[in-house]
Every structure is written in structure tokens, then in C-alpha cells.
Amino acid sequence: MDDFPRIQTRFADAQAIPELAGFLSIFTVPVLVLFADGKEIMREARFVHVDEFRRKIDKIYGGYHSSDQ
């Protein structure tokens, strides 16, 4: 995530915080969830293919932040 400095990351243990897992409808782990402006825009769960995930983030990040300029 170092290549995407404007994305804030957080880690939460679903077993330690079951309320959060319920709130986010997390039924399996790991889960990577991306929010923009308070809305979920991407979710990857269980088997996360790193290269594919990176391409998706890159596309979203580029499109989202190109409008900031």
C-alpha cells in the first residue's frame, strides 16, 4: 500500500471484534474492504490474488484521485 499514500489502512481482528465483523458482514477471513467517501467500493475475501487486487486498487486510485487535480 506504500504506492497508494492517500489510502489509509486499518487492521482489525474479526475474532477480537465480533461487532465489527457483524457490522461489515464479514463471514470469512481474510477480507480486504475499500471505502471511498464512506461507501464500500470494493471487497476481496478468502483467496485474495495480490496482483489482481493491486490492479483493481491502481485503477480505482488513479480514477478517484485524478479528479482531485
N, C-alpha and C positions, 0 to 999 in steps of 0.2 A: 504493500500500500504506500510505500515511500514515493512511488511515481505519481501518486494522486494526493498531493498535500492538502487539498481543500476538503478531503473526506475525513471526517472524524470517525475513529474506530472505537468500539467497545467490546469487551468480552464479558459474557455472563454464563455462569454455570446453571443450566436448567434444573439440575437436581437440587442445587442450593437455593434457587429462587423459583419454586414451582408456580408462584403467582404470575411471574413474568412469562414463563412458558405457556401458561394458560391464556394470558392476555394476547400473546403473539401467535397463538395456535401452533405451538411447536410440539410435534408429535414424534420426532426423530432427531438425532444429532449426528453430525454437526449440521447447523443451519447458518447460512450467511444471508442476512437481510439488509437490503439497501433502501434507505429512506431519503427522499428529497422533499423539502418543504412540508415535512410532517406526514408524508404519504409513502407507503411502501411501493417501490417501483421495481424491485427485483428480489427474488428469493431462490436460493440454491440450497438443496438439502441432501443429506445422506452421502451420496457419492458426488463430490464436487471436483470437476475436472479443472485444474488450475489454469491451464492455457485458455480454455473456453471461457472461464469466469473472467479472466483478465481481459479478453477481447470484448466481452459484454460491458465490463466496467469502463474500458477505454472508450467505447462507442458512446455510452451514456455520459461519461465525464466530459468528453470532447464536445458533445452537443449541448450539454447543460451549461458548461462554462464559456462556450463561445458566444453565448448571448449576453454574458456579463461585460464584454468588451465594448 
